[in-house]
């Protein structure tokens, strides 16, 4: 998706977050090839991400039944003492609504969560690209240089 967006738009590796979001929204609104590919992610990604919250309830279900069931379970869970991360809403358009408790948690622990994700991404890239040396240094080179005095 990233390569496709860069190849077919004015985005580059240094594009701002706002620019990326606007480009994605434009493709989604135009419903062009890129927009359709981005839209296809919503069939799986948001459901698979919260699936672990409902492992017991989903046990034995066929894959094509899971998304609808996850939607129902997430909605019911939202008002419970142990809510899942988010639920699915359709106002004004299909989206997710992050539970306020989880939103607070994510904001408070952003730094730790970011480092955790980056560490696992780096491990994944190193494992799947054994012929590329120093992946971590390449990924975080600009951050290291920017944190040095005089930069």
N, C-alpha and C positions, 0 to 999 in steps of 0.2 A: 504494500500500500504506500509506504513512504517513497520508494523508488518511483512508483507510478505518479504520485503527487508532484515530486520534484521534476520528473521528466515532462509533465504536462501542465506545469504552471510556473509562476515566477518565484516559487519557493526555492530556497537553498538550505544548506545545513545550518546557517546562522539566522534563519528567519525567526521573527518574534512569535511568541505564543499567540498573540492576537491575530497576526497575519495568517498563521496556520489555521486557526479556528475559522476565520473568515473564509479562507480558501475552501476548507472542508464544507462549510455551510453552503457556499455557492454551488459546489458540485452536488450536494444533496438536493438543493432546491431545483437545480437544472435537471436532475435525474438522468445525468449523462452516464457514460460507462463507469467513470470513477465513482460517481455518486452511488450507483447501483452496487459496486464492489464494497464501498464503505457500508452501505445499508445492509449488505449481506452479513456483516459482522454482528449485527444486533440479533440475528437468529440464534447465535450460540454464546458469544462472549459474556453478556451480562447474566445469563442463566448459569453458565458453567462456573462463573466466579463465585456465586453464592450457594452453589449446590452443596458444599460441605456442611452448611448450616442444617440441611435437611436430609442427610445421608440415610438415616433410619426410615424416614417417611417415604423415601424414593426407592428403597431397596425392592428389587424385583420388577420395577416398572420398565416398560419398553422405552427406548430413547425418545421416540416421537411423542410420548405422553409426558415426558419430564418437564418441558418448558411450561405447559399449562399448569401442571401441579406445582411447580416452583413459584409461579406467579401467585397462585392461591395461598400457598404456605407463607410466602413473604408478606402478603397483605395481612393475613391473620397474625403473623409474628410481630408486626409493627406495633401493636398495642400491648404486647406481652412484656413481662418483666425482663426477658432476655431476647430482645428483638434482633432480627438479622440486620445486616448492614444497610440494605435498601429494599424498597419495593418498587413496583412498576406502576406508573401513572400515565394517563392519557390526556392531561390537561396542561397546556393547550394542544400539545402534540405528544406522541409517545416519548417517554423519558423515564428516568429513575429518580426517586426521592430518597436521599440519604437520611437515615434516622438521626434526629438531633443528638442523641447520646453518642452515636458513632461519629458524627461530624465533629463534635467536641474532642473525642478521643483522637481522631485523625489529625486535627489541628494541633493538639497538645504534643503529639508524638511524631510529628511530620519528619523531623530530622532523623530520628532512629529508623522510621519506616522507609525513608528514602535511601538511607545507607544499606539497610537490609535488602531492598529491591536491587540496588546497584551491585551489591556483592553477588547476589544470586544471578543477575544478568551477566556479570563478568564471568562467573564460574560456568554458566551455560555456554557463553561464547567461546571460552577457552576449551571446553570439552568438545565442542562441535567444530572447532577450527584449529586442530592441533598443529597445522603448518604455519600458523600466524603467531609470531613471537610477540610478547609484551603487549597483549591486548589491553590490559588494565592501564598501562602507561599511555597507550594511544587514545583510549577513551577519555581519560581524565587529564591529559597533557595540558590543555588550556586552563583548567582549574588550578593545577599546580603552579603554572607560570603566573597566573593572576594573583595567587596568594603570596608570592615572594615579594620581599621589599623592593620597591622601585618599579613594580609592574602595575 
